[in-house]
Every structure is written in C-alpha cells, then in structure tokens.
Amino acid sequence: MSEQNETAVAHLPLGGIMKGKRALITGVANERSIAWAIAEAFRAEGAELAFTYPGEAMGKRVRPLAEQAGAKAILDCDVAKDEDIARTAAEIGKIWPQVDVLVHSIGYAPREALDGRFADVTTRETWRIALDVSAYSLIGLARAFKPMMKPGASIVCLTYYGAEKVVRNYNVMGVAKAALECSTRYLAEDLGQEGIRVNAISAGPLKTLAAAGIKGMRSMLGENADKTPLRRNIEQDDCARAALYLCSDLARNVTGEILHVDAGQNIMGVVSMS
C-alpha cells in the first residue's frame, strides 16, 4: 500500500460513531496536541465540542482552534483550583443537558524538575504541583461532571510509558502519570456504578509542546522508531482513533484499561544483546 493510500485509509469516516455525543476537551495547547487530534476526530464523527484552557496566555492559542472546531463553549479553567472546576461545570451545564465524554489531557511539572537527577531536582513543591495538576485534576473533574454524565458516558485520559518504567529526565512526571493510571482504575470502579467508563491511552513519544520541556526528547524521538516492534513512531492521529474507540459504544464494556498506542514499544525488553 502506498504512503498516500495509507494516509487516506487513516482518515476514513467511521459512520458518525460520535453523532449526538457532547465532549469536553481539556489540554489543547496547539495544533500538535494529542487533545486537538482527538477533538478533530470527534468532530469528524459527529460530536459537539467544548474546550477548556488554563489562563489567558494559553487561551490565545486555544481559542482560534476551538472556534475552528465550532466549539459550543471555550472556558478558562485552572484545574489546580476547585472553584474553577466547579465554575466550568456550571457553565457547561448551561449549554448542554449532559456531557457524554470528558477528555483529560493535562500534565504539568516545573521545567527544573525535568532535567537532572531525580533525587536532586524533585523538591516537595515540584512534587506537589506535578501530582496536583497532572493526577488529582482527573479526580476533581470527574467529581464535578459526574452529575452530568449518564450511563454510557466515558472519561479518557492521556498517560505515558514513564509511569511504568524509568525514562530519564521524565522524573516526577513519571510519578504523576503512575498516580493518574492508578486513579483511572479506582475511578473506573467507582463511577462504574453510574455506568460511566474511565480509561487511559498510553501514547508513545510525540513531538508536542509538553514533550519539548523534557531534556533529550528530540534525540529520543530520533532513536525511538527502531526500538519498536513496528519500527516506526506514532502520530497524534493514532491516539485520536484510539480515543474514538474508547469513547464510543464500540468499547461499551471496556473500563479501567491503559491502552498502549506506542507501536508496541511497551512490550520490549533489551532491544539488542550485541
């Protein structure tokens, strides 16, 4: 199959599997964000969208994209503040009778914590910030939007292999992603009582704004493809299609899962004994 045909197949419509669903998208930073790829895929399959952003500086990046996507709402929400989360839920409640999908694509640690020896650069404050913004925010958002989510609703978050194995310089973000993955399982059991599913996508390394803050990420991307079973890196669209599956009725009995979208990298041990 030619590269041109592969691209065409990747974007074939799936028959409107998100038609009638309302999805709140968090974590868009620019057009290379995984969250943006997910939003585009959802819109192409019939979903209505709303977006959040943290602060006006990021709002300047997000608003043009969200408007392009026909967003029903574009809201400033600092997930480190319970009052912001509550206000966002109240505002969404004014425009939609319910929320069918919540996409959590939020992760942050101070830059100084992502360069150097873990024990040296992980201060109590960087730990608090990373775990609060990157992991607790999933719980806070789930609690706030639970009253608006009916049986069949879905929550999906974004994680990374650094939660399972050591990735140099990922440091405290690896700890935060591990907490996020564990929270996914506990929320899946808890919210399953209301018929709400909670899953995570563990994405392979990608060139995103968040990844740019991690020392050595550029060289990792250059070397990564040869270390995967499929001998290639992933693209944002791969995560978007996985999200379509997890957030549609195709995955109606899938919850508490960490779905790896990494060209198989997570199954590999020592790549070569030579």
C-alpha positions as CSV (number, residue, x, y, z in Angstrom):
1,M,0.0,0.0,0.0
2,S,1.4,3.4,-0.9
3,E,2.0,6.1,1.7
4,Q,-0.7,8.2,0.0
5,N,-3.2,5.4,0.4
6,E,-2.2,4.7,4.0
7,T,-3.0,8.3,4.8
8,A,-6.3,8.1,3.1
9,V,-7.3,5.0,5.0
10,A,-6.3,6.5,8.3
11,H,-8.9,9.3,7.8
12,L,-11.8,7.2,6.5
13,P,-15.0,8.2,8.3
14,L,-16.4,5.6,10.6
15,G,-20.1,6.3,10.1
16,G,-20.6,9.0,12.7
17,I,-20.0,6.9,15.7
18,M,-19.9,10.0,17.9
19,K,-23.1,11.6,16.5
20,G,-25.2,13.2,19.2
21,K,-22.4,13.0,21.8
22,R,-21.1,16.0,23.7
23,A,-17.4,16.1,24.5
24,L,-15.5,18.3,26.8
25,I,-11.8,18.6,25.7
26,T,-9.1,19.7,28.1
27,G,-5.4,20.1,27.4
28,V,-5.2,21.5,23.9
29,A,-2.1,23.7,23.6
30,N,-1.7,23.9,19.8
31,E,-2.4,22.0,16.6
32,R,0.2,19.3,17.6
33,S,-1.6,18.5,20.8
34,I,-3.0,15.0,21.2
35,A,-6.1,16.6,22.6
36,W,-6.5,18.6,19.4
37,A,-6.2,15.4,17.3
38,I,-8.9,13.8,19.5
39,A,-11.1,16.9,19.1
40,E,-10.8,16.8,15.3
41,A,-11.6,13.1,15.2
42,F,-14.6,13.5,17.5
43,R,-16.0,16.4,15.4
44,A,-15.5,14.4,12.2
45,E,-17.6,11.6,13.7
46,G,-20.4,13.9,14.7
47,A,-19.7,15.1,18.3
48,E,-20.3,18.6,19.7
49,L,-17.3,20.0,21.4
50,A,-16.4,22.3,24.3
51,F,-12.9,23.3,25.4
52,T,-11.1,24.5,28.5
53,Y,-7.7,26.3,28.7
54,P,-5.6,27.4,31.7
55,G,-5.2,31.1,31.7
56,E,-5.4,33.8,29.1
57,A,-1.9,33.2,27.7
58,M,-2.9,29.7,26.7
59,G,-6.4,31.0,25.8
60,K,-4.8,32.9,22.9
61,R,-3.5,29.6,21.5
62,V,-6.7,27.6,22.1
63,R,-9.5,29.9,21.1
64,P,-8.7,30.1,17.4
65,L,-8.5,26.3,17.2
66,A,-11.7,25.8,19.3
67,E,-13.6,28.3,17.2
68,Q,-12.4,26.5,14.1
69,A,-13.9,23.3,15.6
70,G,-17.3,25.0,16.1
71,A,-16.9,24.9,19.9
72,K,-20.1,25.3,21.9
73,A,-18.0,26.8,24.8
74,I,-14.4,27.8,25.4
75,L,-13.7,28.2,29.1
76,D,-10.8,29.3,31.2
77,C,-10.2,26.6,33.9
78,D,-7.3,26.2,36.2
79,V,-7.6,22.6,37.4
80,A,-5.5,23.4,40.4
81,K,-8.4,25.4,41.8
82,D,-11.6,23.6,42.9
83,E,-13.6,26.8,42.3
84,D,-12.5,26.9,38.7
85,I,-13.6,23.3,38.1
86,A,-16.9,24.0,39.8
87,R,-17.5,27.1,37.7
88,T,-16.6,25.3,34.5
89,A,-19.1,22.5,35.3
90,A,-21.8,25.1,36.0
91,E,-21.1,26.9,32.7
92,I,-21.2,23.7,30.7
93,G,-24.5,22.8,32.4
94,K,-26.0,26.0,30.9
95,I,-25.3,24.9,27.3
96,W,-25.6,21.1,27.5
97,P,-28.1,18.9,29.3
98,Q,-25.4,16.3,29.7
99,V,-21.8,15.5,29.0
100,D,-21.1,12.2,27.2
101,V,-17.3,12.4,27.0
102,L,-14.6,14.0,29.2
103,V,-11.1,14.1,27.7
104,H,-8.3,14.7,30.3
105,S,-5.1,15.6,28.5
106,I,-3.5,17.6,31.3
107,G,0.1,17.2,32.6
108,Y,2.5,19.7,34.1
109,A,5.6,19.8,36.2
110,P,8.0,22.8,36.7
111,R,10.7,22.7,34.0
112,E,13.5,22.5,36.5
113,A,12.2,19.1,37.7
114,L,12.6,17.6,34.2
115,D,16.3,17.9,33.9
116,G,18.8,16.2,36.2
117,R,18.9,13.6,38.9
118,F,15.5,12.7,40.2
119,A,16.5,12.9,43.9
120,D,18.2,16.3,43.4
121,V,15.6,18.1,41.3
122,T,12.4,16.7,42.9
123,T,11.5,19.1,45.6
124,R,8.5,19.0,47.8
125,E,6.9,21.8,45.8
126,T,7.6,20.3,42.4
127,W,6.1,17.1,43.6
128,R,3.0,18.8,44.9
129,I,2.5,20.8,41.7
130,A,3.0,17.8,39.4
131,L,0.8,15.4,41.3
132,D,-1.9,18.0,41.8
133,V,-2.2,19.3,38.2
134,S,-1.4,16.0,36.4
135,A,-3.2,13.5,38.5
136,Y,-5.6,14.9,41.1
137,S,-7.2,17.0,38.3
138,L,-8.7,13.9,36.8
139,I,-10.5,13.2,40.1
140,G,-11.6,16.8,40.5
141,L,-13.0,16.9,37.0
142,A,-14.7,13.5,37.3
143,R,-16.4,14.5,40.5
144,A,-17.6,17.8,39.1
145,F,-19.0,16.4,35.9
146,K,-20.4,13.1,37.3
147,P,-23.9,14.6,37.9
148,M,-24.0,15.5,34.2
149,M,-22.8,12.1,32.9
150,K,-25.4,9.4,32.2
151,P,-24.9,5.6,31.8
152,G,-22.7,5.1,28.7
153,A,-20.7,8.2,29.3
154,S,-16.9,8.0,29.1
155,I,-13.8,9.6,30.5
156,V,-10.4,9.2,28.9
157,C,-7.0,10.5,30.0
158,L,-3.6,10.6,28.4
159,T,-0.6,8.9,30.0
160,Y,2.9,7.7,29.1
161,Y,5.2,4.7,29.5
162,G,7.3,6.7,32.0
163,A,4.6,5.7,34.5
164,E,5.7,2.1,34.2
165,K,9.4,2.2,33.6
166,V,12.2,4.8,34.1
167,V,12.5,7.3,31.3
168,R,15.5,9.5,32.1
169,N,14.6,13.2,32.8
170,Y,10.9,12.4,32.9
171,N,11.4,12.3,36.7
172,V,8.4,13.5,38.7
173,M,6.1,13.4,35.7
174,G,6.6,9.6,35.7
175,V,5.4,9.5,39.3
176,A,2.4,11.8,38.4
177,K,1.4,9.6,35.4
178,A,1.6,6.5,37.6
179,A,-0.8,8.2,40.0
180,L,-3.0,9.1,37.1
181,E,-3.1,5.5,35.9
182,C,-4.0,4.2,39.3
183,S,-6.7,6.9,39.7
184,T,-8.1,5.7,36.3
185,R,-8.6,2.2,37.8
186,Y,-10.2,3.5,41.1
187,L,-12.5,5.9,39.2
188,A,-13.5,3.1,36.8
189,E,-14.7,1.0,39.7
190,D,-16.3,3.9,41.5
191,L,-18.1,5.5,38.5
192,G,-19.0,2.2,37.0
193,Q,-21.9,2.2,39.5
194,E,-23.4,5.0,37.3
195,G,-22.4,3.3,34.1
196,I,-19.6,5.7,33.4
197,R,-16.4,4.2,31.9
198,V,-12.9,5.5,32.6
199,N,-9.9,4.6,30.5
200,A,-6.4,5.9,29.7
201,I,-4.3,6.0,26.5
202,S,-0.6,5.5,27.0
203,A,0.9,7.3,24.0
204,G,4.3,6.7,22.5
205,P,6.7,9.7,22.4
206,L,5.4,12.5,20.2
207,K,6.6,16.0,19.3
208,T,4.3,18.1,21.4
209,L,4.6,21.3,23.4
210,A,4.6,19.3,26.6
211,A,7.4,17.0,25.4
212,A,9.5,19.9,24.4
213,G,10.1,20.6,28.1
214,I,11.8,17.2,28.7
215,K,15.6,17.2,28.2
216,G,16.6,14.7,25.5
217,M,13.2,14.3,24.0
218,R,14.4,15.3,20.5
219,S,17.1,12.6,20.4
220,M,14.7,10.1,21.9
221,L,12.3,10.6,19.0
222,G,15.1,10.2,16.5
223,E,16.1,6.9,18.0
224,N,12.8,5.5,19.1
225,A,11.4,4.1,15.9
226,D,14.0,1.4,15.5
227,K,13.2,0.2,19.1
228,T,9.5,-0.6,18.5
229,P,8.1,-3.8,17.0
230,L,6.5,-1.9,14.1
231,R,9.8,0.1,13.5
232,R,8.1,3.4,13.5
233,N,6.9,6.3,15.7
234,I,3.3,7.0,16.3
235,E,1.4,10.1,15.2
236,Q,-1.2,12.2,17.1
237,D,-3.9,10.7,14.9
238,D,-3.2,7.2,16.2
239,C,-4.2,8.4,19.7
240,A,-7.3,10.1,18.3
241,R,-8.5,6.9,16.7
242,A,-7.9,5.0,20.0
243,A,-10.0,7.7,21.8
244,L,-12.8,7.2,19.2
245,Y,-12.9,3.6,20.1
246,L,-12.7,4.1,23.9
247,C,-15.3,6.9,23.9
248,S,-17.8,5.3,21.6
249,D,-20.2,2.4,22.0
250,L,-17.6,0.1,20.4
251,A,-16.0,-0.1,23.8
252,R,-19.1,-0.2,25.9
253,N,-17.7,-2.9,28.2
254,V,-14.1,-1.6,28.3
255,T,-13.2,0.3,31.5
256,G,-10.2,0.7,33.8
257,E,-7.8,0.0,30.9
258,I,-4.5,1.5,30.0
259,L,-4.4,1.2,26.2
260,H,-0.9,1.4,24.8
261,V,-0.7,3.3,21.5
262,D,3.1,3.1,21.0
263,A,3.8,0.9,18.0
264,G,4.3,-1.9,20.6
265,Q,7.2,-0.3,22.4
266,N,5.9,-1.3,25.9
267,I,6.4,-5.0,25.2
268,M,10.1,-4.7,24.5
269,G,12.9,-5.5,26.9
270,V,16.5,-5.4,25.9
271,V,16.4,-4.3,22.2
272,S,19.8,-5.9,21.3
273,M,22.3,-8.1,23.1
274,S,25.2,-7.1,20.8
